[in-house]
């Protein structure tokens, strides 16, 4: 096992050691402490948050983390939540049932990882070559995918709860912190009800998996637009690429209320991400991305091995299960109980729940209208929205040219064909592993690109006010950028949740008018660039929609006239 590159890359970030090709906890004391916890409070005497914090500190010392700082007030945070805020009956159950189950799961972590790496190379049966899916550090500029079982994720998150992950090298590798010590410390240091309810979501997740361990898989893929051309992969598009595109604009569906994560139709949902995925999820943050990571806690596991996104990168996460419901937003966020996720399972054992993490410019001010920054935002969205299987087929049909130079008929093609160039899901392997019920295991065709494993050709984009709000982006500009990116990515639709934002109250009418003009991506891009140039030079103070529409004509008249003309 020590010969494996993926194992070598991640071992420094795990609380385990590798000896003679076998993973284990680094000391007998660590195993003995976990064994005691697994027997319940009668043996371990851990029956309170205060004693739980002491046990965690002892285990951290036994795995060699004594030199790593334990967040100030972390012990007080554990005690506050489990001894004062948690109802007594729930607290008793936590220490009697849940904590022992988590200790048992931690004892299994070495064997879970060994099994994971043994099967990682054969998880996908790919005719064009091996797809590496093993847990590893997915470095910047390294396109790749990691597939984890939900059980392994549960064990990794138990490590987070116990704050057992080594931290010294994380900063140098641009990795976010994943231990929960600061998560609990923040609760005590400056109590906020939203922080209590974030912890309630995570505790509820642990209660659920200890009652019934889920058997599916979750994948994390780093998507990269190459900064240099010359390979078969898509390179970072230039302004000319966008200006010359003849791809038609996709339809837009506008919702003034509702939430992206509640959208019922299968789709690729946008995570308004920090460049460090998860953002402030394990700190004090409680906006869109942080809330996603609370109600879908399995997403947190990606923080272990995914360094910060570069300008030409996005991260796609498929298969996470939702465990909690909630109300409110930011300071009004509240845990509102259990969520039974009924999302269908795909042929790889993943729920058909897809999130794409893309990070927007932070507080860009006037510079967001300059070409280099408009280009940065549209390419960031395009990287995330792009469906490699469709573009691979399109590039083949256009004899290696990019999609913008292919015919419209070539671009809008159904890639779900029956050619031998596609790969099959390893249904037999999944059956042998017992991870899925027979009814969920099916052979299925997918795309030609070896890293695209999710059959996305009919999956639209669901998004909202990405990069706006606290990030200070212009909502009209950001909306059009996402629309252009989704269209160029050959997505069948863009569904937009405005959250009642006044600046976008006419989005449905304006997008309808634009579609009636039969503009291409290039047409709308060129209009956006002209507007942005004027805006950056203070040649106009109008919003893009008002600037774009014929002068002297209101939105209703524009729509009426356009319909009459057709």
N, C-alpha and C positions, 0 to 999 in steps of 0.2 A: 504493500500500500504506500510505503514511503517513496516509491518511484513515480507515483502519480503527481502530475503537475498541479491538478486541482486541489489535491489534499495538501500539498506543500504550501500552496498560496493562502489557504484559509486557517491552517493550524495555529499560526501566531495569534489569531483573533478568537480562538476557542479556549475554554477553560480545561482542555484535555491535553494529554500527551500521547505521543506515538512511540511505542516501544516494540521492536521486533514485529512490525506490521500489525500491531494490535493497539487499538485505542483504549485508553483508560483514564480514570480520574488520577490526578498527579500524586495523590497520597492516600494511604490507607485511612488516615484520619478523615478525609473528605468523604470517602465511602461509608465509614462508620457513622458519621454524623447524618448522612442522608438515610442510611438504614434505620437509624433511631427515629428520625422524623417520619419515615414511612410506616412505622409501627403505631403511630398515633400518640396523643399526649400522655397516655398512661406510661409509656416508656421514655419518650423524649422530654416530657414535662413542658412542652411548648403549647400553651393554651391561651396566649394573649399576643397582641401585636408587639408589646414591649419585649416579650421573650422571643418572639419570632425575629425581631431585629437583632437580638443578641446571637441567635442561632445563625442568622445570615452572616453576621460579622465573623463568627467562628469558622464557617465554611469558607468564606472568602480568604481568611488567613491560611486555611489548610490547603487551598489550591494556589497559594502563592500570590495573592492579591493584597497582602498586607501593606505593600509600598504604594499601591494605587489608592488615591483618595476616595473615601466613602463620603458622599455628599453631606455637608453640614445640615443637620436637622432631618436627615433621612430616617434615623431611628425614631425620632419624635413623630415623623409623618406616618410611619407604619403603625405606631401605637395610637395615634389620633384616629386613623381610619378604622382599624380593626377593634379598638377598645372603646371608642366613644361614638363614632359616627355610624358604625354598622349596627343594625338591630341585634340584640343579644342572641336570639335564636339563630340568626344567620351567622353570627360570629362563632357560636358553638359548633355549628355544622362545618364552618370553614376549617377550624382546627381539628375537628374530629374526623372529617372525611376528605376535604379538598386538599389541604396542605399535605397530608400523608400520600395522597394520590400523586401530587406533583413531585414529591420526593421520589416516589417509585418511578415516575416518568424520567426524572433526572438520572436515576441509576441506569435506565435503559438507553440514555443518550449515546454512549459509545457504540453499542450494538446497532442502534438505529442508524447511526452514521455509516458504520461499516456496511450494513445492508444497502443503504442508499448508494454508496459509491460502487458496490458490486453490480448494481442494476442500472446505474446511471447511463452507461454506454449503450445499453440495449433498450432503453425506455422507448425510443422511437425507432421503428424499423424503416430505415431510409435507404432506398436503392442507390442514391447518389453518394452515399458515404456516411460515416459516423457523425452523429450529432452529439456533442458533449453537453450533458445536462447536469453534471455533478456540481455540488456546492463548492464554490470557489470565489475568489475575489474577482469580480467582473470589472476590471479596471477601465478607466476612461479610454475611449477610442477602441475598445474591444467589444465588437458586436458579438452577442452570445446570449445564451439562455440557461437558466437554472430552474430545475423542476424539483420541488420538495413535496413530500407527503404531508398531509395535514397533521399526522401524528408527530413527525419530526419537527414541524413548525411548533407544535404544542410544547415539545421538549425544549426547543430553543427559546421560546418565550418564557418558559419556566426559569431558564437561566437569566433572562432579563429581570424577572421578578426578584430573583435572589441576587441580582447585580453581580453575576459571576464572569461576565465577559472582560477580558483584559483590555485596558484602554490606552497604554502608552503609545502604541503605533498607529492608533486610529486617526489621529490628527494629521500625521505625515502622509497618510493614504487618502485624505479627504473623505473620511467616513463619518457619518453622524454617530452620535452616542446612542447606545441601545439599552444600557442598563436602566433600571427603573428607580434608582436611588434618588435622582433629582426630581423625578416624577412625584414621589412621595414627599420629598423635602419641601417642594413648592407648596404642598397642601398645608404644612405647618408654618412655614416661613411667612406666608401672607395668605391666609385662608380666603378662598373664593369658592362659592357653591359650584361653579362650573368645573373647577378642578376636582372636587369631590365626585361629581357626576361622571367625569372622564374616568376616574379610577373605578367607579361602579361598573362602567362598560367592560373594563379589563377584567375585573373580578368576576363579573358575570360570564365572560368568555371561559375563564378557568373552571368555573362551576359546571358549565355546559360540557366541556371536553372531558372532565373527570367523571361525569355521569354517563356519557356516551361518546367515545372517541370517534370523530368523523374519519372516513376511509378514502377520501379523495386526494387530489393533488392541486398545487398552485404553482404557476410558472411566472418567472420574472425575466423579462428580456430587455437587454440594452440595445437600442436601435441607434444606428450611426449613419449620418450622411457624410461620406468621405470628403475630406478637405482637398484631396488631390484626385484628379481624374486618372483614368488609365486602367481601371479594372471593370469587371462586369457589374459591380455594385453601383448604386446611385451616388453621384457626387453632389457636393453642396451647390445648389442652384444659384445662378447669377441673376442679376436684374434682367438681362436679356432673355434668359430662360422664361421668366414670368411674362415679360412683355410680348414674347412671340407665341405663347401658348394658345392653342385653338381648342382646348378642352372646354366643353360647355359647362356652365354653372349648374350645380345640383340644386334641387328644390330645397326650400327652407320652411321649416315648421316652427312657429313661435308660440311659446307658453309664457304667460305673464305671471303665473303662480306655479307652485310645485317645486320639486327638488330633482336634481340630476340623478341621484342614486335611486330614486323611486320610479324612474322611467321603466315601464314594463317591457317594452319591445327590446329584443336583443340588439345591442349597440356597443360602440366603443365610447365610454364615458370619460370626460376630461377631468383629470385631477389638477386643480390649479396649484401646481407644486412649487415648493422651494427647490432650489437646485440640489439641496440635500433632501432626498425624499423623506416624507414624514414631517418636514418643517419643525414646528414647535409642538408636535403631538406629545412628546415625552417631556415637555417643559410646560409653559403656560399658554401656548397657542390654542385657539379654539375656533378657527374659521374653517373654510371648506375642506382643505386637505386634512387638517387635524381631526375634524369630525369623521371623515372617511376612515382614518386609521383607528378611531375608537370603535366604530360600529362594525368595521371589518378588521379586527385586530391582527389577522394573519398577514396583512400588508406590512406590519411592523418588522417582520422577519427579514424583509428585503433590506432594511437599514443595516443589517449585519455585514453584508457583502457588496453593496452597491455604492461606490464612491459618488461624489457630487457629479451632476450632469454638466458636461461641457456645452458650448454654444450649439454644437451640431448633433446633440444627442437627446433622446427621449427614453423613457422606461415604460414598458407595457407590462401590466400585471393581470393575469388571467386565472380565474378559479377561486378567488377568495370567497369565503362564506360570510354572510351577514349574521351577526348574533344578537344585536341590540337595536331597539327603536329609540328615537329621541325626539325632543321638541326644542325649539329655540335655536339661537345662533350666537356665537361669541359669548358674552357674559350671561345670556339667557339660556345657554345650552343646558339641557337636562336629560338624563337617562330616563326613558319611559317604559322600560320592561323588555321582555324577551322578544326576539324576532325569529320565527321559523322560516328559514330561507328555502323557498320551493323552486329556485332556479334550476332549470334542466342541467343535466350532466352531459359533457361532450364525450367523444370517443377516447379521450385521453384521461378521463377521470376527473376533469376540471369542471367546475360550475361555469355556465356560460355568462359569466360576469367579467367584463373587461374594463380596466381603467388604464388610461394613458397619462402618465405624469409628464407635463411640460412646464417649464419655469419661464415666466414672463420677466421683462425688464422691471426693475424695482424703482419706483418714483422717477421716471425718465424725464418728466417735464417737457420742455420744448423739443428736446433731442429725439423724442419718439417719432417726430415727423421727418427726421432726416433719413435719407435713403438707406444708409448702412444699418440703421436701427429698425426701419420697416422691414428690410430684408432679413435681419436677424429674427424678428418675430414670425414672419411668414415661413421661414425655413425651419424654425423650431416647431411650429405647428405641423408643417408638412412632414417632418421627420416622424412625428408621433402618429399622424393620421395615415401615413402611407401604408398600403397593403402590398407587401412585396410580391405575393403570388400573382396579383393582377398586373403589376408593373413588369414582372419577369416575362409574362406572356406577351404583354404589349411590346416590350423591347425586342423579343424574338420576332414578332410579326413585322416590326419596323426595321429589321435587320441591324439591331444594335443601337439604333438611335433612341434618344430619350422620348418619353411619351408625348411631349409637346409637339414633336415633329411627325408623329404618326397620324394616320387618318382617324377621324372621330369614330368611324365604324370599328377600327382596330382597337381603340381604347375602350369602347363600351362593349366588351365581349364577355360572355359567360365562361369563366375559366374552370368551371366544374366538369371538365371532360373526363374521359375514361382512359387517357393515355397512360402508358407504362412508365412515363417519366415522373409520375406522381408517386407519393409514398402512402403506405397503409399504416393505420394505427396497430400497435401490437396487442390486439384483443386477447390472443391466447396467453400472452405473458401476464396481462392484467387479471385474467381469470385464475391463473395458477397462483398469483400473489394474493388472490382473494380480496382485492381492493374494491371491486365493484360487483353489484348484483348482475346476474346474467342479462337481465333485461336492459341494462345500461351499457353493455359492451357490444359495440358494433364495429365492423370494418368500415372505414370511411376514407374517401379521397380528400386530398388537401392540395395546397399550392406547390409550385415547383421549387420555391426557395427553401433550403433546409431549415431555416430558423423560423419560418412562418408555419405554425402548427395549429392554427385556430380557425381556418376556413372562413375568412372574413369577407368574402366577395360580396355578400349581400348585407353587410353590417354598416349602418350609418353612424354618424358622429352625434353625440349628445353633449352639449356644452352650455356655457353661460358667460358671465362677465369675467372672463379670464384676464388677469393682470390689471383689473380695475380696482375700485375700492381702495384699500390700504396701499396697493401698489401704484396707484395714481395714473393708470392707463386711460386713454380716451376710449369710452365704450363703443362709439361708432367705428372708430378706426380698428379696434380689436375685433369687433364683430365681423367686419368685412375681411380682415386678414384671415380669420378662421374659416370663413366661407370660401375664400379663394383656395386655402390649403386643402380643405375637404374636397373641393371640386377637382383640383389637380391630382389629389390622391385617389380619384375615381370612386369616392364614396357615393352611395346612392342618395344620401340625404344629409342635411344638417338640421338637427333639432336644437332649438335655442331657448333656454330658460332665462328670462330677463329679470326675474325676482322683483318685478314691478318697477324697475329703474326708469325714471322719467325720460332720460335721454334716449331710451330705446322704445318709447311708446308707439312710434310709427314704424318699427322695424318690419312688421308683417306687410304693411302697405308698400314700403319702399322696396323690399326684396321682391315683392310681386311685380312692381313696375320694372325693376331691373331685368327680371326674367322675361318680361314681355318684350324687352328690346332685343332679346336673343343674343345677348353679349356672351363672349367667351371669357375665360379666365384672363387672357391677355388684355381684352378690352377693359374689364373692370380694374385690373391692376394698373393700367396706364392712367385711368381716371383717378385712381387713388394716389398715384405718384404725383400727378399734376396738382391735386388738392394739397398733398403733404408738402410739396415744394412751396406753394403759396402760404400755407399755414406756418411753416418754419421761418419764412421771411416776413411774417406778419402782414401778408397780402390779403388775408381774410381772417375773420374771427368766427365765421359760420361753422357749424358742425358739418360733417361730411354729407349727411343726408340732405340738409338744406342747400348746401353748395351744389350738390349733384343735380337736384331736380330742376326742371325748367323754371326760370325766374317768373315770379308773379303768379304761379299756379300752386294751389295747395295740394296736399297729398290726395284728397278725395277726388279732386278734379283730374289729377294726373292719371289715377287709376281708371276713372270713367272714360277719359279721352283715349287712353291706350286700348281699353276694351272695345270702344267704338271703332277704333282704327283697324282692329283685327276682325 
